[in-house]
Amino acid sequence: MTRIDQKFAQLRAEGRKGFAAYVMAGDPDAATSLALVKGLPGAGVDFIELGMPFTDPMADGPVIQLAGQRALAGGQTLQRTLDMVAEFRKGDDTTPIVMMGYYNPIYSRGVDRFVADALAAGIDGLIVVDLPPEEDAELCIPAQAAGLNFIRLATPTTDDARLPKVLRNSSGFVYSVSITGITGAAAPQAADIAPDVARIKAATDLPVMVGFGITTPESAQAIAGIADGCIVGSAIVRLIGEGRPVAEVLARVADLAAGAHRA
């Protein structure tokens, strides 16, 4: 079992829904980013999604695009992101970390080397949004064989014919995208997405986490209530981009996490 599997088992035993927070590695700078990541578990975060900065983040909206640009301008690299995780693991060996991003930096490093280095650093799972199931042999299968969860996105346009292909080699959890579009683009309504979440859950035993567009504790509670938990990214990254102090960002994260945990 990975840390992701263990965390979901713990959440089920406690009768709680999960909360995942996304931050971009190296945003706004390496030291601040590390301080934020270290503070997330204490703010109630069950899963950390750590973005890999990339020059062409096609699934992300302006807020996360700008975060990636800030991180790259500050010198953030894939190696520095792995080093950040290794530093985090010196003080926390239980909080699951999912690395989220795009295939190009992984391909450039080499799949075998990347998988080995990710495991050594303390990564638990991967979300690579531009590798479809047809390319599973490229990264998904080697990563899972080595012990990393490979988490797929199911979107509102993933129809019943496509869904089994998306789920076939998925593990950890399914990331249910609440809207049609990019991150941070719209506010989802729980009643609107509940049928889609139910459809996914009927097709898999994996937990289903819902993300995209969740900005308030109330929406976190509502969305977590129809799934196994929720994921918040842009609402957090926006505060970082505004230059808010680490303590203020973590306080807002704690409010969002509390909302999800009330579900």
Buried (B, 14 or more C-beta within 10 A) or exposed (E): EBBBBEBBEEBEEEEBBBBBBBBBBBBBBBEBBBBBBBBBBEBBBBBBBBBBBBEEBEBBBBBBBBBBBBBBEBEBBBEBBBBBBBBBBEEBEEBBBBBBBBBBBBBEBEBEEBBEBBBEBBBBBBBBBBBBBEEBEBBBEBBBEEEBBBBBBBBBEBEEEBBEBBBEBBBBBBBBBBBEBBBBBEBBBBEEBBEBBEBBBEBBEBBBBBBBBBBBBEBBBBBBBBBBBBBBBBBBBBBBBEEBEBEEBBBBBBBBBBBBBBB
